[in-house]
């Protein structure tokens, strides 16, 4: 069933306090651990923000080519989702994937080098912005085709269900998609199969309120997208995507259901996109009111201010985190700039996972007919 157990703006919790019934020393330790986790959340958000701002700059300088979609405005969603995942879980993302690559453990140098199309990139420079991939980190894309990630993610969940038993130690799949993707056939077909087959998968709609240049209300007869889960008798939950803690908690609950009950879940995370659909989109279709609302809900300064007000960070500590993020990103740009380009000899490498008979090896400069 579809539920709205969390508000889209100010989630409340009915859970008991983590300190309930504990000794003072245990409670103090728990509070210290919670504070450290909150600090790590801000570190992640700061890094993603700095990285994406620099990627935008590098694209303008023609260091990055092709399409480039940024997580600007969605940092809380990125950090909360990745905090809920276990190392053994599989993550499939959309083409807006840089932040997820960083939070899944890929080195900033290698991610930036991939954007630059260099040999030292996460996939050797052949994937670029939309195709971050690391089998060891279990991040399996980065998909350039809208909704292209949903069927293979569902297939991965089927493989898990086929080869292992449900339980707390089971693997699970998280599949991200945008709000516009909920209107394509692959979305409905995949959710239908997941519901029928009881697959361990969490589908996550990152609803930034715009499918490219079209509002959700203008494209979806039911704009409250989490309600679509009810058609497949799975749980649907709408969450404040600007709150990394609310995102983490909701994602953990959903992954627990996927692991232990083998029931799929649909999460809808309400977020904002601070820039256009891609770095070349001036977003002239957005009203000034809409733009102002997005800026007012910018999660990075809001979370920073909250942590300072709660005594988790001081202004100086927050500044130090931001300075460190800038340093990391600056180093990644230098690394990417100095890295070698892919060799033409590697042009056909990786076309198939294994050797294929009669694979074409002709390169652009080769004659069509041998002399």
C-alpha positions as CSV (number, residue, x, y, z in Angstrom):
1,X,0.0,0.0,0.0
2,X,1.1,3.6,-0.6
3,X,1.7,5.5,2.6
4,X,2.8,9.0,3.6
5,X,4.5,8.1,6.9
6,X,6.9,11.0,6.4
7,X,6.0,14.6,5.4
8,X,7.6,16.0,2.3
9,X,9.0,19.0,4.3
10,X,9.4,18.2,8.0
11,X,9.5,14.5,8.6
12,X,8.5,13.4,12.0
13,X,9.3,10.1,13.6
14,X,7.3,7.8,15.9
15,X,10.4,5.7,16.8
16,X,11.6,5.7,20.4
17,X,14.7,7.7,21.2
18,X,17.9,5.7,20.6
19,X,18.9,6.7,24.2
20,X,15.7,5.3,25.8
21,X,16.5,3.0,28.7
22,X,20.2,3.3,28.4
23,X,22.8,4.4,30.9
24,X,24.2,7.9,30.9
25,X,27.6,6.7,29.6
26,X,26.0,4.6,26.8
27,X,23.7,7.5,25.9
28,X,26.7,9.8,25.7
29,X,28.6,7.4,23.5
30,X,25.5,7.0,21.2
31,X,25.2,10.8,21.0
32,X,28.8,11.1,20.0
33,X,28.4,8.4,17.4
34,X,25.3,10.2,16.0
35,X,27.2,13.5,15.9
36,X,30.1,11.9,14.0
37,X,27.7,10.5,11.5
38,X,26.0,13.8,11.0
39,X,29.4,15.4,10.4
40,X,30.2,12.7,7.9
41,X,26.9,13.5,6.1
42,X,27.9,17.2,5.8
43,X,31.4,16.2,4.6
44,X,29.8,14.1,1.8
45,X,27.3,16.9,0.9
46,X,30.1,19.4,0.8
47,X,32.3,17.2,-1.4
48,X,29.5,16.5,-3.9
49,X,28.6,20.2,-4.1
50,X,32.2,21.2,-4.7
51,X,32.7,18.5,-7.2
52,X,29.6,19.3,-9.2
53,X,30.3,23.1,-9.2
54,X,33.8,22.3,-10.6
55,X,32.4,19.9,-13.1
56,X,30.1,22.7,-14.3
57,X,33.1,25.0,-14.7
58,X,35.2,22.4,-16.5
59,X,32.4,21.7,-19.0
60,X,32.3,25.5,-19.7
61,X,36.1,25.3,-20.3
62,X,35.6,22.4,-22.8
63,X,37.5,20.0,-20.6
64,X,34.4,17.8,-20.4
65,X,32.4,16.8,-23.5
66,X,29.2,15.1,-24.2
67,X,26.2,15.3,-21.9
68,X,26.7,16.2,-18.3
69,X,24.0,16.2,-15.6
70,X,24.7,17.4,-12.1
71,X,23.5,16.5,-8.6
72,X,23.4,20.2,-7.5
73,X,20.4,20.5,-5.1
74,X,20.2,16.7,-4.6
75,X,23.2,16.3,-2.3
76,X,21.1,15.3,0.7
77,X,19.3,12.6,-1.3
78,X,22.7,11.2,-2.6
79,X,24.2,11.1,0.9
80,X,21.1,9.6,2.6
81,X,20.7,6.8,0.1
82,X,24.3,5.8,0.0
83,X,24.4,5.8,3.8
84,X,21.6,3.2,3.8
85,X,23.3,0.9,1.4
86,X,25.6,-2.0,2.6
87,X,28.8,-2.8,0.7
88,X,27.1,-6.0,-0.6
89,X,24.2,-4.1,-2.2
90,X,23.9,-3.2,-5.8
91,X,23.2,0.3,-7.0
92,X,21.9,1.3,-10.4
93,X,21.6,5.0,-11.2
94,X,20.4,7.4,-13.8
95,X,22.8,9.6,-15.9
96,X,22.9,12.0,-13.0
97,X,25.5,9.9,-11.2
98,X,28.6,11.7,-10.2
99,X,27.6,12.1,-6.5
100,X,26.6,8.5,-6.2
101,X,30.0,7.4,-7.6
102,X,31.8,9.5,-5.0
103,X,29.7,8.3,-2.1
104,X,29.9,4.7,-3.3
105,X,33.6,4.9,-2.8
106,X,35.1,5.8,-6.1
107,X,38.1,8.1,-5.9
108,X,37.4,11.7,-6.8
109,X,40.5,11.7,-9.1
110,X,39.2,8.8,-11.1
111,X,35.7,10.2,-11.3
112,X,36.9,13.5,-12.6
113,X,39.3,11.8,-15.0
114,X,36.3,9.9,-16.4
115,X,34.5,13.2,-17.0
116,X,37.6,14.4,-18.8
117,X,37.7,11.1,-20.9
118,X,41.1,10.0,-19.6
119,X,42.7,6.6,-19.3
120,X,42.8,7.0,-15.5
121,X,39.0,7.4,-15.3
122,X,36.8,4.8,-13.5
123,X,36.1,3.0,-16.9
124,X,39.2,4.2,-18.7
125,X,37.6,7.3,-20.2
126,X,35.2,5.5,-22.4
127,X,32.1,6.1,-20.3
128,X,32.1,9.8,-19.5
129,X,29.6,11.6,-17.3
130,X,26.7,9.3,-17.7
131,X,28.3,5.9,-17.3
132,X,30.1,5.6,-13.9
133,X,30.7,1.9,-13.2
134,X,32.6,-0.1,-10.7
135,X,31.9,-3.7,-10.2
136,X,33.9,-3.9,-7.0
137,X,31.9,-1.0,-5.5
138,X,28.7,-2.7,-6.9
139,X,27.7,0.5,-8.7
140,X,26.5,-0.9,-12.0
141,X,25.9,2.4,-13.9
142,X,25.2,5.3,-14.9
143,X,22.7,4.8,-17.8
144,X,22.3,7.3,-20.6
145,X,19.0,6.0,-21.7
146,X,16.0,7.2,-19.7
147,X,14.8,4.1,-17.7
148,X,17.5,1.9,-19.2
149,X,18.7,0.9,-15.7
150,X,15.3,-0.4,-14.5
151,X,15.1,-3.8,-16.3
152,X,18.7,-4.8,-15.5
153,X,18.3,-3.7,-11.9
154,X,15.2,-5.8,-11.7
155,X,17.1,-8.7,-13.3
156,X,19.8,-8.4,-10.7
157,X,17.2,-8.6,-7.9
158,X,15.8,-11.8,-9.6
159,X,19.3,-13.3,-9.6
160,X,19.6,-12.5,-5.8
161,X,16.3,-14.1,-5.1
162,X,17.2,-17.2,-7.2
163,X,20.6,-17.9,-5.6
164,X,20.1,-16.9,-2.0
165,X,17.7,-16.9,0.9
166,X,16.0,-13.9,2.4
167,X,17.4,-12.6,5.7
168,X,19.3,-9.7,7.3
169,X,22.5,-10.6,5.5
170,X,21.0,-10.9,2.1
171,X,22.0,-8.6,-0.8
172,X,19.5,-6.1,-2.1
173,X,19.3,-3.8,-5.1
174,X,18.6,-0.1,-5.2
175,X,17.5,1.4,-8.5
176,X,17.3,5.2,-9.0
177,X,15.1,6.9,-11.5
178,X,13.8,10.4,-12.2
179,X,10.2,11.5,-12.0
180,X,9.7,11.5,-15.8
181,X,10.8,7.9,-15.9
182,X,7.6,6.8,-14.1
183,X,5.7,7.3,-17.4
184,X,7.6,4.8,-19.5
185,X,6.7,1.1,-20.0
186,X,9.9,-0.3,-18.5
187,X,8.9,1.3,-15.1
188,X,5.5,-0.4,-15.0
189,X,6.7,-3.7,-16.4
190,X,9.6,-3.9,-13.9
191,X,7.5,-3.0,-10.9
192,X,4.9,-5.5,-12.0
193,X,7.4,-8.3,-12.2
194,X,9.0,-7.3,-8.9
195,X,5.6,-7.4,-7.2
196,X,4.8,-10.8,-8.7
197,X,8.1,-12.4,-8.0
198,X,8.8,-10.8,-4.5
199,X,12.1,-9.3,-5.5
200,X,14.6,-7.7,-3.1
201,X,14.7,-4.3,-4.8
202,X,14.0,-0.7,-3.8
203,X,13.0,1.6,-6.6
204,X,13.8,5.3,-5.8
205,X,12.2,8.1,-7.6
206,X,14.3,11.3,-7.2
207,X,11.5,13.8,-7.8
208,X,13.1,17.1,-8.6
209,X,9.8,18.3,-9.9
210,X,10.9,18.5,-13.5
211,X,11.2,15.8,-16.1
212,X,13.7,17.7,-18.2
213,X,11.6,20.8,-18.9
214,X,8.1,19.5,-18.0
215,X,6.6,19.7,-14.6
216,X,5.4,16.5,-12.9
217,X,1.9,17.8,-12.9
218,X,2.0,18.5,-16.6
219,X,3.2,14.9,-17.4
220,X,1.6,12.7,-14.8
221,X,-2.1,12.2,-14.3
222,X,-1.2,11.2,-10.7
223,X,1.6,13.6,-9.7
224,X,2.0,12.0,-6.2
225,X,4.3,9.3,-7.7
226,X,4.7,7.1,-4.7
227,X,1.0,6.2,-5.0
228,X,1.9,4.2,-8.2
229,X,3.2,1.5,-5.9
230,X,-0.4,0.6,-4.9
231,X,-1.0,-0.7,-8.5
232,X,1.6,-3.5,-7.8
233,X,0.6,-4.0,-4.1
234,X,3.9,-2.8,-2.8
235,X,4.7,-0.2,-0.2
236,X,5.1,3.4,-1.5
237,X,6.6,6.2,0.7
238,X,7.2,9.9,0.0
239,X,10.2,11.4,1.9
240,X,11.8,14.8,2.3
241,X,14.8,14.5,0.0
242,X,16.4,17.6,1.5
243,X,16.9,15.8,4.8
244,X,19.7,13.2,4.6
245,X,18.7,11.6,7.9
246,X,15.1,11.1,6.8
247,X,16.3,9.7,3.5
248,X,18.7,7.3,5.2
249,X,16.0,6.1,7.6
250,X,13.4,5.5,4.9
251,X,15.9,3.8,2.6
252,X,17.1,1.5,5.4
253,X,13.5,0.5,6.2
254,X,12.9,-0.2,2.5
255,X,16.1,-2.2,2.1
256,X,15.2,-4.2,5.3
257,X,11.9,-5.1,3.7
258,X,13.7,-6.1,0.5
259,X,16.2,-8.2,2.3
260,X,14.1,-9.9,5.0
261,X,10.6,-10.0,3.4
262,X,11.6,-10.1,-0.2
263,X,9.2,-7.4,-0.9
264,X,10.0,-4.5,-3.3
265,X,9.4,-0.9,-2.1
266,X,8.9,2.4,-4.0
267,X,10.4,5.5,-2.5
268,X,9.7,9.0,-3.8
269,X,12.2,11.6,-2.6
270,X,11.1,15.2,-3.0
271,X,14.1,17.3,-4.0
272,X,15.0,20.3,-6.1
273,X,17.2,20.8,-9.1
274,X,19.3,24.0,-8.7
275,X,20.4,24.1,-12.4
276,X,18.9,23.0,-15.7
277,X,18.4,19.4,-16.8
278,X,22.0,19.4,-18.0
279,X,24.9,21.9,-17.8
280,X,23.9,23.4,-21.2
281,X,20.2,23.9,-20.2
282,X,19.5,27.5,-19.2
283,X,16.1,26.4,-17.7
284,X,14.2,29.3,-19.2
285,X,11.0,27.2,-18.7
286,X,11.2,27.7,-14.9
287,X,9.4,30.6,-13.3
288,X,11.2,33.0,-11.0
289,X,9.1,31.7,-8.2
290,X,10.1,28.2,-8.8
291,X,13.8,29.1,-9.0
292,X,13.6,31.1,-5.8
293,X,11.9,28.1,-4.0
294,X,14.6,25.8,-5.2
295,X,17.3,28.1,-3.8
296,X,15.5,28.6,-0.6
297,X,15.5,24.8,-0.1
298,X,19.1,24.3,-1.0
299,X,20.0,21.4,1.3
300,X,23.7,22.1,1.7
301,X,23.6,25.5,3.5
302,X,20.5,24.4,5.3
303,X,22.1,21.3,6.8
304,X,25.3,23.2,7.6
305,X,23.2,25.8,9.5
306,X,21.3,23.1,11.3
307,X,24.4,21.3,12.5
308,X,25.9,24.5,13.7
309,X,22.7,25.5,15.5
310,X,22.6,22.0,17.2
311,X,26.2,22.3,18.3
312,X,27.4,19.4,16.1
313,X,29.7,21.7,14.1
314,X,31.2,25.1,14.7
315,X,31.5,27.7,12.0
316,X,35.2,27.1,11.9
317,X,34.8,23.3,11.6
318,X,32.2,23.7,8.8
319,X,34.6,26.0,6.9
320,X,37.4,23.5,7.3
321,X,35.2,20.8,5.8
322,X,34.4,23.0,2.8
323,X,38.0,24.0,2.4
324,X,39.0,20.3,2.4
325,X,36.3,19.5,-0.2
326,X,37.7,22.3,-2.5
327,X,41.2,20.9,-2.0
328,X,40.1,17.4,-3.0
329,X,38.3,18.6,-6.1
330,X,41.1,20.9,-7.2
331,X,43.5,18.0,-6.9
332,X,41.1,15.8,-9.0
333,X,41.1,18.4,-11.8
334,X,44.9,18.6,-11.8
335,X,45.0,14.8,-11.9
336,X,42.5,14.6,-14.7
337,X,44.3,17.3,-16.7
338,X,47.6,15.5,-16.5
339,X,46.3,12.1,-17.2
340,X,46.8,10.5,-20.7
341,X,44.1,10.2,-23.3
342,X,42.9,6.7,-24.2
343,X,44.9,5.1,-27.0
344,X,43.4,4.4,-30.4
345,X,44.6,0.9,-30.0
346,X,42.0,0.4,-27.3
347,X,39.1,1.7,-29.4
348,X,37.3,-1.7,-29.5
349,X,38.4,-3.0,-26.1
350,X,35.5,-3.7,-23.7
351,X,32.8,-3.8,-26.5
352,X,31.9,-7.3,-25.2
353,X,32.6,-8.8,-21.8
354,X,34.3,-11.8,-23.5
355,X,36.0,-12.5,-26.8
356,X,33.5,-12.6,-29.7
357,X,34.3,-14.2,-33.1
358,X,34.6,-11.8,-36.1
359,X,34.6,-8.7,-33.9
360,X,35.4,-5.7,-36.2
361,X,38.8,-4.2,-35.5
362,X,38.9,-1.6,-38.3
363,X,39.7,1.8,-37.0
364,X,38.6,5.1,-38.5
365,X,41.9,5.7,-40.4
366,X,42.2,2.2,-41.7
367,X,41.4,1.6,-45.4
368,X,38.1,-0.1,-46.1
369,X,39.8,-2.6,-48.5
370,X,43.2,-3.9,-47.7
371,X,45.7,-3.1,-50.5
